[in-house]
Amino acid sequence: MRIVPHDVLPPDPFAGDPDDPARALGDLDDHAVPPIGDEERAELIDDLSDLAVYQALLEPRGVRGVVVDCGECEDPHYHDWTLLRSSLEQLLNDGRIRPHEPAFDPNPADYVSWDYCRGYADGVTERESAR
C-alpha cells in the first residue's frame, strides 16, 4: 500500500480542537493487529485464487460480485469483484480490512453467495471433465 505524505493531505479541520471526534479512536498504535498465521495466509491465497475463477465464470453471465450475510448487523453486504479482491489482498498484507463504503442501492439479483460460486465452478469443472 502506498503511503501518502502528510504534507499533501488537506488540513485537519479539527486540528487543536479539544472536541475532535477522532479522539475517541485513540492512538492507532493501540489497535495494532498481529500478523496472520501461515494457515490463514494459505486460506486467503486460496480464496483469492477461487475468486479469480468465480469472476471469470460468472462476470460474463452478469453477476457483479458476492453477497455476504453479516453476522454483526445481520444485513447482506454486497461486494463487487474488485472490492472483494481488494479486501482479501489487504487482509493478506495488513492483517485487517479497512472500512469501505457499502454498495449503493445494489440489485440483489446481480450478486451471488460464495457457496453459489463454489457450486457453479464445481458444476463447470465436472461438466468439462465428463466430456
C-alpha positions as CSV (number, residue, x, y, z in Angstrom):
1,M,0.0,0.0,0.0
2,R,1.3,3.4,-0.9
3,I,1.8,5.9,1.9
4,V,0.6,9.4,1.2
5,P,2.9,12.1,2.6
6,H,1.3,14.1,5.3
7,D,2.1,17.5,3.6
8,V,-0.1,16.7,0.6
9,L,-3.2,15.9,2.6
10,P,-5.8,18.5,3.2
11,P,-5.6,20.3,6.6
12,D,-7.3,18.6,9.5
13,P,-10.4,20.6,10.2
14,F,-10.3,19.5,13.9
15,A,-6.6,20.3,14.5
16,G,-6.2,21.6,18.0
17,D,-10.0,21.1,18.8
18,P,-10.4,19.5,22.2
19,D,-13.8,18.1,21.0
20,D,-12.2,16.4,18.0
21,P,-14.4,13.3,17.3
22,A,-11.4,11.3,16.3
23,R,-10.0,11.4,19.8
24,A,-12.5,8.6,20.7
25,L,-10.5,6.4,18.4
26,G,-7.3,6.7,20.5
27,D,-3.8,6.1,19.2
28,L,-3.7,4.0,16.1
29,D,-0.8,2.0,17.5
30,D,-3.1,0.8,20.3
31,H,-5.0,-1.1,17.6
32,A,-2.1,-2.9,16.1
33,V,-3.0,-6.2,14.6
34,P,-0.8,-9.3,15.0
35,P,0.4,-10.8,11.7
36,I,-1.8,-13.5,10.2
37,G,-0.7,-17.1,10.7
38,D,0.5,-19.5,8.0
39,E,-2.8,-21.3,7.9
40,E,-4.9,-18.2,7.5
41,R,-2.4,-16.8,4.9
42,A,-2.8,-20.1,2.9
43,E,-6.6,-19.8,3.1
44,L,-6.6,-16.2,1.9
45,I,-4.4,-17.1,-1.1
46,D,-6.8,-20.0,-1.9
47,D,-9.7,-17.6,-1.6
48,L,-8.1,-15.1,-4.0
49,S,-7.4,-17.9,-6.5
50,D,-11.0,-19.1,-6.2
51,L,-12.3,-15.5,-6.6
52,A,-10.4,-15.2,-9.9
53,V,-12.1,-18.4,-11.2
54,Y,-15.5,-17.3,-9.9
55,Q,-15.2,-13.9,-11.5
56,A,-14.0,-15.4,-14.9
57,L,-17.0,-17.8,-14.9
58,L,-19.8,-15.5,-13.6
59,E,-19.0,-12.0,-14.6
60,P,-19.7,-12.7,-18.3
61,R,-23.1,-14.0,-17.1
62,G,-24.0,-10.7,-15.5
63,V,-23.0,-11.5,-11.9
64,R,-21.4,-8.3,-10.4
65,G,-20.0,-9.9,-7.2
66,V,-20.6,-11.7,-4.0
67,V,-23.2,-11.1,-1.2
68,V,-22.2,-11.9,2.4
69,D,-24.6,-12.1,5.3
70,C,-23.0,-10.0,8.0
71,G,-23.0,-11.7,11.5
72,E,-22.7,-8.3,13.2
73,C,-25.5,-6.2,11.6
74,E,-27.4,-9.2,10.1
75,D,-27.7,-7.3,6.8
76,P,-26.4,-8.6,3.5
77,H,-23.3,-6.9,2.3
78,Y,-22.7,-6.7,-1.5
79,H,-19.1,-6.8,-2.7
80,D,-18.3,-6.3,-6.4
81,W,-15.4,-8.4,-7.7
82,T,-12.8,-5.7,-7.4
83,L,-13.8,-4.6,-3.9
84,L,-13.7,-8.2,-2.6
85,R,-10.3,-8.9,-4.2
86,S,-9.0,-5.6,-2.7
87,S,-10.3,-6.5,0.7
88,L,-8.8,-10.0,0.7
89,E,-5.5,-8.7,-0.5
90,Q,-5.5,-6.0,2.2
91,L,-6.3,-8.7,4.8
92,L,-3.4,-10.8,3.5
93,N,-1.0,-7.9,3.5
94,D,-2.1,-5.9,6.6
95,G,-4.0,-8.4,8.7
96,R,-7.1,-6.3,8.6
97,I,-9.6,-4.8,6.2
98,R,-10.0,-1.0,6.0
99,P,-13.6,0.3,6.2
100,H,-15.2,0.8,2.9
101,E,-18.5,2.2,1.6
102,P,-21.2,-0.3,1.0
103,A,-22.6,-0.8,-2.5
104,F,-25.1,2.0,-3.3
105,D,-28.6,0.6,-4.0
106,P,-27.4,-2.8,-5.2
107,N,-29.7,-5.1,-7.1
108,P,-29.6,-8.3,-5.1
109,A,-30.2,-10.3,-8.3
110,D,-26.7,-9.2,-9.5
111,Y,-24.9,-10.9,-6.6
112,V,-24.5,-14.5,-5.5
113,S,-23.2,-16.2,-2.4
114,W,-19.7,-17.7,-2.1
115,D,-21.3,-21.1,-1.9
116,Y,-23.2,-20.5,-5.1
117,C,-19.9,-19.5,-6.8
118,R,-18.2,-22.7,-5.5
119,G,-21.1,-24.9,-6.7
120,Y,-21.2,-23.2,-10.1
121,A,-17.4,-23.7,-10.5
122,D,-17.7,-27.3,-9.4
123,G,-20.5,-27.9,-11.9
124,V,-18.5,-26.4,-14.8
125,T,-15.4,-28.5,-13.8
126,E,-17.5,-31.7,-13.6
127,R,-19.2,-31.0,-16.9
128,E,-15.8,-30.3,-18.6
129,S,-14.2,-33.5,-17.1
130,A,-17.2,-35.6,-18.3
131,R,-16.5,-34.6,-22.0
